[in-house]
Amino acid sequence: MNKFVKSISALTAAAICFSIAGCGNKSAVNNEEVKVTIPEGYPVAAEYTDGVTLRIWSTFTPTAVQTSMNESKIKAYLEEATGISTVYEHPAPGSESDAFSLMLASDDMPDIIRQGGWNNPQADEHIDTGAITDLTPWMEAGAMPNLKKLFEEHPEWDEASKTYSGRYFYFPMILGDDILKSYRIYAIRQDILEKTGLEAPETIEEWETYFAAAKEAGIKVPLSIPMNQWEHPFIGAFQVCDGFYQVDNTVKFGPYEEGFEQWIRTMAKWYANGWLDPEFVDQTASRVNALVTNGDAGAFYGSVGGHLGTYLSAIDPASGIKLDAVKVPTHKKGERPMYNASQYSVHSAGATVSGTSKHKELAMKYLDFGYSEEGQIMWNHGKEGESWNWAVYEETGEKYPKYEDIITSAEKRPEGASMGMMLGHYCDTGNPVSVQSKWYLLQNNATPQQRKALQYCNDTDVEKYQLPNAAQYVPAEEYTEINDKMTPIFTYIDEQVAKLIAGKVDLESGLEEYRKTLKDQGIEDVIAKYQELYDIYRNK
Amino acid sequence: MAKQNAVTKKSDVKKVGYFARLRHDLAINKSLYLILLVPVLWYAIFAYGPMYGALMAFQKFNARLGIGGSPWVGFDNFVRFFSDPYFTRDLINTLRISIASVVFYFPMPIIFALLINEIDSRRFVKVVQTITYIPHFISLVVVCGMIKTFVASDGIITTLVSSITGIEFKESLLNNANLFTTIFVGSDIWQNIAWSSIIYIAAIMGVEQQLYEAAAIDGAGRLRQVWYVTLPSILPTIITMLILRMGSIFSVNNEKILLLINQLNAEQGETLSYYIYKKGITNADYSLSSAAGLFNSVINLVFVVATNYISKKCSDTYLW
């Protein structure tokens, strides 16, 4: 028996040693040497690349055209232009977040990490644990001249791309034009407007007139909109923005505002009148798709490409159903709309250099190319003569890189390939490590309705009220605390709002309870926290 | 083996140590141990190996620092988990759905197996079995799509309910929080009743025919034969299945919840594991998720041990 006990303890000891060795502390490589040796300009000479192939970790969804970025044309174009060879590694689609954590835990990290969304509050933590490189000293040393130049021209981009503690940590995707910021649009049935002689609705009253007319005309569901913790369509017409925002430097939380209660009352009325989709809580794509394309929906809110674009091509012109974009709803007629869901110029998508890379300078050199003039065109359009050529934009007379037929024409494309797939093959328009170009957007959403929608949905005052991205960086230590408060709050808002609208609870007492519960769950503490962060940001 | 049996005196047992006996047994039954090695390795690598990850529940886990380097925070994650405003509600929801499933779903396959057994035409049995197995093989996403269609405001089930009760439904039945458990468990029964009955059908097949003959001679009708012969004969199978089922009392099918839940039925449909998915996984808060997972496992363990204990006291069937 003694022997048995001994061997068990020996085994346990071995297991503990093993686990410590296997999952030991991979702390940061401190005091690394920051020295820029590679001269400016591309392609990089062979003596500097030294036969190195940079490993790029990137999320990726296989398409009919390519099963990996390694098969893409854009990868080859970039290699040719920069003189740096690369190889892509992709996590399995659907498990990106787990794969990302696993990669951080492994000893074998790639050189470059590309992600669709960097979680800025955690960026400082990633730098401190040595997972990613602090780019600040490299920026100062001149390892990324193109990005630095852009940041000097646009100080607001510079500010927005830093972590809470003020360090550079990634090469962000930057939206190069205001038109790229919002893609959430309101659309109605043009044919009903024509039939009833109504004008395109702008205010809540006009929308209500439209719904009543649509109902009269036999439309089953005059309005189909999604509602969730991120989006509450029409809210801008009640002089409220979604989420956290500021008015005259006072931070507010949309769903805790007076106007939001007005919005709930209005939605409840629309629901009771049979105007709002009775199944608004079920936003299954196939259901909404059928609703719109069968002509059962009188109006909807959605994406310019994924919804409007899809529906436009799915609807048979002979059916008489005509969709068109309308302006974002306003409080008073003729006013500029206050709010529409909108993205930041400095997007959370981007690439960074891992903390363990042995070729940091080369990796930065490769990524910085995307911010040069030549690189911007390449990431957005591909290679001249192959995937694009210069042309003149008729509406404005501007010269622009026009995609070739291989991308735009259904006949020229390989079978089964959509325009979106070709854009991901010849260029990387989804999340370019570069400045996203409006010419991509305008060509990808080419129908007149979509272009009109893009004009309308970006014509709002949202920037006046938006909290700067950098002002929302919650320090890592407090992030958990805020998450612990906000998850139940969002859960409550989601459920109570739906119940109030659907008449499951009494409107008056329900609204009273709504305000009280948010207060009890500590929303005012969170607002105060964001106020504090915003004040620190402003006084910097 | 023969040698071991020969050891009878207590003093002899002490003399031959555990490892000596093991070595001896290894030599004799080499091939048996080799076969055993496969499942043992499987459990060691895939079931016991990852268990050290439960340590995350007591840390503020950071993937880069790993379990060796992340700071220890004691029971903080558990406190966060228990003090969440939605903990109680979601705990009750989990239990409600789970208990409803044990009470209503669990007996169904047994009844189904008994009914199948009473059919004389083999051909008819085959046809019934084949048809009823089919839903089990449909992917859950499609099944939930079907459920949604059936209970939509103009769906087949809604129409049926309307015509029986006389209530008009303006919206999907799923939007009624009170009906969520019924729809969830009911659709489970529809999908899996036949598949789960296989084990009982097999058990019924093993019942001695002479018992039925004896019962018939004693004047027992078909119903009495079922009650006094079939059911007692398959009772050990039923109890074993029940004990195993209690071992997952806290595990409600998360994917199905995810596919059926909406803002209006969340009040009764949101389970603990779904909430933790929302709060932990989507925010990469692995420590919280581990704490919740550990809590789940402990409860499940308590239930399975308790059921086994009760069963051992009340009947002769038990797992250990």
Interface residues (C-beta under 8 A of the other chain):
Chain A: M1 K3 F4 S19 I20 G22 C23 G24 N25 K26 S27 S97 F100 S101 L102 L104 A105 N119 Q122 E125 H126 T129 G130 A131 M227 P278 E279 V281 D282 T284 S286 T480 N483 D484 T487 P488 T491 Y492 D494 E495 V497 A498 K499 A502 K504 Q521
Chain B: G17 Y18 F19 Y52 K60 N62 A63 R64 L65 G66 I67 G68 G69 R80 D84 P85 Y86 G145 K148 A152 S153 K170 E171 S172 L174 N175 N262 Q263 L264 A266 E267 E270 Y275 K278 K279 I281 N283 A284 D285 Y286
